[in-house]
């Protein structure tokens, strides 16, 4: 029996997951003794801050943390997230109804369409983008309408170019700023246009803000929840992975419209058993120490960006000027595809 003949169509039709393929190639080269600098998935090489690790050590020893966690996240965790959103973005959130813990933002993104997408429904997804946006829609039986991110639009979607019949039938839209992989930021004016467009067509907006704290200069990214009307149709996902170098810890939260959060929570209660409470306690400590760690990390990324961008410029490679994320988006020279050039 050929097992591949038994796999679901949704699995057979999926392209290979790019980052897993890159991991395989890196492992093959390292096995030959080569010292590899990986330019693949964005996994910080700076360790998780020691104050967070120490908090985790204390939390994991507590017997009360060794049982099933809360499905929605501990109230202490959700209160800490609400307090941080208030301090950072001046957004008031109800921690009991408008915040939910995630086992990393990837998990929240992957499960979200199950709450709203029926087979045949349409979701609006940026192109290029984090692969999980489109995959999650496909898993739910939905159709993806790609929104091209073009340089002349500062790598933001052109809502006016979306066909009216697509806009009228779309159920949800993914956005991600600061953006992976283009490194583009988004202005208040762009978010206002996004909310106006979504409101006109009854579209739910999921804003992936995983890189909101990775920027240089004084121009800090804003939250889509700061925009008038956003709380009626949008949620925003915040990850501890990039902000605190906790990629392996798998902890994040979603915040925003209470009904949308409740629908996501209903999916999660039937699929997972919540994030380990000890990790939530460590995440609370991470937020408390934000001002002592994050600005210094930003400075490290700024110096590294300057080194790389200067080298690329000297090599004659045109780089998109950005102050956001730890990605550098460069033009591929003539005669190459992105894969062949890399």
VENTALIN-V992433 format. One record per residue. N is the residue number from 1. RES is the residue in one small letter. PSI is psi in degrees with one decimal (none if undefined). Layout:
N;RES;PSI
N;RES;PSI
This chain:
1;x;133.5
2;x;111.1
3;x;-35.3
4;x;-23.6
5;x;-16.5
6;x;-12.7
7;x;152.3
8;x;150.3
9;x;-36.2
10;x;-29.6
11;x;-43.3
12;x;-32.5
13;x;-8.0
14;x;137.7
15;x;161.5
16;x;143.1
17;x;116.5
18;x;-46.8
19;x;-33.6
20;x;-38.1
21;x;-39.8
22;x;-42.4
23;x;-42.1
24;x;-43.6
25;x;-39.7
26;x;-43.1
27;x;-39.7
28;x;-41.2
29;x;-41.9
30;x;-32.9
31;x;-21.7
32;x;4.9
33;x;12.5
34;x;135.3
35;x;110.5
36;x;131.1
37;x;107.5
38;x;125.7
39;x;29.6
40;x;-124.4
41;x;144.3
42;x;86.1
43;x;107.0
44;x;139.4
45;x;-1.8
46;x;130.3
47;x;157.9
48;x;135.0
49;x;142.7
50;x;-31.9
51;x;-28.5
52;x;-42.2
53;x;-43.0
54;x;-38.7
55;x;-38.2
56;x;-41.7
57;x;-43.8
58;x;-42.2
59;x;-35.5
60;x;-19.8
61;x;-11.1
62;x;121.7
63;x;-34.7
64;x;-15.4
65;x;-1.4
66;x;12.0
67;x;179.1
68;x;134.9
69;x;174.5
70;x;138.2
71;x;-37.9
72;x;-8.2
73;x;144.9
74;x;149.7
75;x;-34.9
76;x;-42.8
77;x;-46.9
78;x;-34.8
79;x;-40.2
80;x;-39.9
81;x;-41.9
82;x;-40.9
83;x;-38.7
84;x;-41.8
85;x;-37.2
86;x;-45.9
87;x;-43.5
88;x;-40.7
89;x;-3.6
90;x;36.2
91;x;125.0
92;x;123.7
93;x;145.6
94;x;111.6
95;x;-21.4
96;x;-27.3
97;x;-22.3
98;x;11.6
99;x;139.7
100;x;140.0
101;x;145.9
102;x;153.0
103;x;62.9
104;x;149.2
105;x;-26.3
106;x;-42.1
107;x;-45.3
108;x;-42.3
109;x;-44.7
110;x;-34.6
111;x;-20.9
112;x;-48.5
113;x;-24.9
114;x;-23.7
115;x;-19.5
116;x;-22.3
117;x;121.1
118;x;159.0
119;x;128.4
120;x;-15.1
121;x;160.1
122;x;140.6
123;x;143.2
124;x;123.9
125;x;132.2
126;x;153.7
127;x;117.9
128;x;166.1
129;x;171.8
130;x;125.0
131;x;-25.5
132;x;-26.0
133;x;-54.7
134;x;-40.5
135;x;-41.6
136;x;-36.5
137;x;-43.0
138;x;-44.3
139;x;-33.2
140;x;-0.8
141;x;9.8
142;x;174.1
143;x;142.8
144;x;128.6
145;x;117.8
146;x;136.6
147;x;103.5
148;x;137.4
149;x;109.4
150;x;148.4
151;x;-39.8
152;x;-16.5
153;x;18.7
154;x;34.3
155;x;41.7
156;x;150.7
157;x;145.6
158;x;97.6
159;x;-29.0
160;x;-22.1
161;x;-6.0
162;x;122.9
163;x;141.9
164;x;-37.4
165;x;-32.1
166;x;-46.5
167;x;-40.4
168;x;-28.4
169;x;-4.4
170;x;139.8
171;x;-40.6
172;x;164.3
173;x;132.2
174;x;135.4
175;x;158.0
176;x;99.3
177;x;136.6
178;x;149.3
179;x;137.8
180;x;118.1
181;x;-0.2
182;x;-17.7
183;x;7.5
184;x;148.5
185;x;173.2
186;x;137.8
187;x;166.6
188;x;-38.8
189;x;-39.3
190;x;-46.8
191;x;-35.9
192;x;-42.0
193;x;-39.0
194;x;-44.5
195;x;-38.2
196;x;-44.3
197;x;-45.9
198;x;-39.7
199;x;-41.1
200;x;-36.3
201;x;5.2
202;x;42.4
203;x;133.9
204;x;135.7
205;x;128.1
206;x;111.5
207;x;115.6
208;x;106.5
209;x;37.9
210;x;-25.6
211;x;21.2
212;x;-22.7
213;x;3.5
214;x;97.8
215;x;161.8
216;x;154.4
217;x;-165.3
218;x;-5.1
219;x;77.2
220;x;137.4
221;x;152.1
222;x;170.3
223;x;142.8
224;x;-23.1
225;x;-9.6
226;x;-13.3
227;x;136.0
228;x;128.8
229;x;-12.8
230;x;-34.9
231;x;-14.1
232;x;-17.2
233;x;2.8
234;x;152.0
235;x;159.8
236;x;137.8
237;x;129.7
238;x;133.2
239;x;144.8
240;x;-9.2
241;x;-53.4
242;x;-34.8
243;x;-38.8
244;x;16.6
245;x;49.2
246;x;39.5
247;x;-36.5
248;x;-9.2
249;x;-27.3
250;x;73.7
251;x;136.6
252;x;-178.7
253;x;154.0
254;x;142.0
255;x;147.9
256;x;-146.1
257;x;126.7
258;x;-38.8
259;x;-39.3
260;x;-43.5
261;x;-41.2
262;x;-38.9
263;x;-43.1
264;x;-40.4
265;x;-36.2
266;x;-38.6
267;x;-47.7
268;x;-37.6
269;x;-22.9
270;x;-6.0
271;x;-44.4
272;x;175.2
273;x;21.8
274;x;168.5
275;x;139.8
276;x;125.3
277;x;-35.2
278;x;-38.6
279;x;-37.2
280;x;-40.1
281;x;-41.8
282;x;-36.0
283;x;-36.7
284;x;-43.5
285;x;-36.0
286;x;-46.5
287;x;-37.8
288;x;-32.4
289;x;14.1
290;x;-51.3
291;x;-23.0
292;x;-19.6
293;x;-49.9
294;x;-43.9
295;x;-38.8
296;x;-37.6
297;x;-40.8
298;x;-39.6
299;x;-37.1
300;x;-45.3
301;x;-36.3
302;x;-45.8
303;x;-42.7
304;x;-41.9
305;x;-45.3
306;x;-41.8
307;x;-48.8
308;x;-45.7
309;x;-41.0
310;x;-40.7
311;x;-41.7
312;x;-40.6
313;x;-41.4
314;x;-29.7
315;x;-0.1
316;x;18.2
317;x;125.6
318;x;128.6
319;x;137.2
320;x;123.2
321;x;113.0
322;x;152.6
323;x;14.7
324;x;155.9
325;x;-179.8
326;x;24.4
327;x;150.5
328;x;122.8
329;x;114.8
330;x;153.7
331;x;135.6
332;x;129.8
333;x;155.8
334;x;140.2
335;x;-2.3
336;x;152.5
337;x;167.5
338;x;-39.7
339;x;-44.8
340;x;-35.7
341;x;-42.3
342;x;none
